[in-house]
Each structure stands twice: as structure tokens, then as C-alpha cells.
Amino acid sequence: MSNSIIILKKIEYFSYKNVLYQIQQAAKQANLFCIFIHSYFDDKGFKDLDGTLSEVNKKQFIQNYKNEIYTKQCSFNIYNPTEFSEDSFTWLIRQKGYFWAFDLQQHNNEYEFIFRFLSEYFKNNQEDYLWFDDADWYYSAKEILFLNKIPYNPKWTFKKIP
């Protein structure tokens, strides 16, 4: 199983600021915290942005780390579309204009924690798709929201749940 859980977004109207806001709102709705946000620049300007989703706030996270207390967390990266992005996922979702906009990684297989975030994220981002970088299938927002209404199924990351 891959370590990256990818969100595919439309290229049109893409903005780092909007995606970060969407992540922060979903985290808040899931009772999670969006911490350690960093942005990176290159010669052409904004390159990418990353951060951490955590079950505790930044101060508690640091204290837990110092006290060797396990904290559920994952990192996320937001990427800019490139000149090759337009057709990059037509093989999967059969639509042009979607690209690998952000991913969740380093999650220590805390898939229920991730699912809690994704369930909130897709409530307000219904045009987006979820893909695992080694899968030949994806979930639509509608499918994630359906999975959220039934008892949690830990197999959702390994096979598509109808």
C-alpha cells in the first residue's frame, strides 16, 4: 500500500490559498489541527506548501514529542499545476483538467484518522477526487461521503468499497 493519499483538483481557478483554507476548514470540522505550515519559493515565485494535520494543537504536539507520547498526525503537501498537468489524470478519471494538487503522507497507517479528515474535506469539495498513488481506481467525493455514513471499513484504502 502506498504511503501517499492524493487529492485531485481542477486546475482551473487553483490557488494555494484556497486549498490551504479548505484543508484548515476540514481539519477544524474534524476536530483536528493544521500546524507547522511552511511555504517554499523558487525563482518563479511560489513553489509549494506543506504542513501537518494533528489530533492536538502545536503546543501540545511539541510537548507530546518531548515526552515521547504518540500523537496521531500526517503531513500534507500542496503542489502547483505544471505545464503537463492538464492531461495527467485522464487515464484515471476520464476528465481533463485535474492534477495532483495535494497529498497526505507520513501517516503511520492511521487510516481512520485520515478518513475523519477526508470525510469533512469532501463535504465542501465535491468536484475533487481521492486517489492512492499505486491504485488503478479512485473515490469521488460522493463515494467518500457514502462511506462516511456506514460503519468504518478499514479496507477502504486497499480496495474500492462499493
LINJO-V752380 format. One line per field, one symbol per residue. ss: DSSP state (H for helix, E for strand, L for the rest). A space follows every 50 residues. Layout:
# LINJO-V752380
ss = ???
This chain:
# LINJO-V752380
ss = LLLLEEEEEELLLLLHHHHHHHHHHHHHHLLLEEEEEEEEEELLEEEEEE EEEELLLHHHHHHHHHLLLLLLEEEEEEELLLLLLLLLLHHHHLLLLEEE EEEEELLLLLHHHHHHHHHHHHHLLLLLEEEELLLLLEEEHHHHHHHHHL LLLHHHHLLLLL
